[in-house]
Amino acid sequence: MDFRKTGEEIVAKAIKLGAGEAEVCLENVRSFEVNIRKGEIETLTRSVSRGLGLRVFIDRQLGFAYTADLSAEAVDNTVKKTVELARITEAKPWQGLPEFGPQPLVDLDLYDAGLAAVADDRKIALAREVERIALAADRRITNSDGGSFSDIEREFGLFSSRGISNLVRETRCSCGVYVVAGEGNDMHGGGWSSSKRFFRELDGAEKIAKTAAKRALDQLGPKPVATKAVPVIFDRYAAPAFWMGVGGALSGDAVFRKATFLTDYLDKAVLSPLITAVDDPTIPRFVSSVPFDGEGKATRKNVIIDKGILKTFLYDSQTARKAGVKVNTMATRSGYRSSPSAGFMNTIVENGKDSFESLFNGVKEGLYVTGMRGAGTDATTGSFSVGCSGFWIVDGAIAHPVDGVTLGGTALEILKGIDKVANDLDMRAGVNSPSFRVAEITVGGRRS
């Protein structure tokens, strides 16, 4: 299928049938996933899917429909149905397509043409190998939740009556493993994975496996700690969960409804001046990069927090109209079955100036968090409570593992209490952060 020709024809059909504005997205996806447990294939899935999603507007009335049937007859019926839906829905003044037209797009090198040539047997062997190495890493590794390999090849097009005619081809592949160490009441899991756009850039099986094994083994033998307020260090791989909780409070629509604890903090110092954060989906070859967003706008680097000052809330075109604000909109779309909505694409908390080791300096007693059971932050109230695991610190050094402890307080206190930020950023996914230290958080102890 010629996506561009088909997309532009569908838009034209919708306009001819009476739509004032029309937008169609077309998607074609091929995916593969295998999970290996104890050396045997537990699940193996190959799938091919495609479809279209159509939005039309008539006098601020919205019609939306999608179909996985791309035959000429099904497409025509979908266009007719969508226009009919728009005629009977309630008009809302903020509804309509984004008020921008075509923009030049940058090639971010997101497509691995060689991925399709990688044999399924090789992918299965890689999942099996990463599990085998992890299980053999130490006699204390006693079980496995499996090794895995997955990949996806996707073509996505977005076309509108405002002249948007965007296409992207992308690939992504991932390999990982999760194993369990210990026995009886002292059992702890650890996992690790590598995700890349290009197959040949994946981390090797040995690195993935041994990292997973170490993360499980390091948690063996946790000891109880008393409830107290102490410095807390967030590991760079645990920190993204914390920032996801804060990001949930940056919704522009929630600000409009006064349903976020950050409503009154735009252009104010909300965080420590050590924190600068951006949303940057323009990094070539990166797994969370995209050349255009869910509304068809060319992506760009947007500053979210500048030296502790909150610089923007998160809007798509419709929520910005609803709130009556002029901002750089950022929208995501999960596929042809969904409409665009406000969302970050690749959030990066920038490196600080401290070494990771220096975060422990001067900590007489404290907690080093390596895993969080959730994000912790209530976006409406700003209260913070989350279970976590990690290590207890005594006199600036790791003393012993801890598990099942809780962190409690308010997000604002924690954000302002960040007193050190490391320079150990490791870009891995859609939210990325260096390790950082908070001067004091209440740690709720629990006996192991």
Protein Blocks (a to p, Z undefined) as FASTA:
>chain_A
ZZklmmmmmmmmmmmnopabdcdddddddddddddeehiafbdcddddddddddddeehi
acddddfbfcfklmmmmmmmmmmmmmmmccdfkgccdfbdddddddehlacfklmmpcfk
lmmmmmmmmmmmmmmmpmklmbdebdcddddddddddddfeopacdddddddddddddde
dehjlccddddddddfblklpccfklmmmmmmmmmmmmgoiacdddddddddddfklmmm
mmmmmmmmmpfklmmnopafklmmgoiafbcfkbccdddfkbghiakbcfbdfkopacdd
ddfbgghiafbdcddfklmmmnopacddddddfbjkbccddddfbdcddddfbdfklmmg
opabacddfbdebjhpafknopacddddddddeehiafbdcehiaceddfklmmmmpcbd
cfkbccfblbdcdddddfbdcdddddZZ
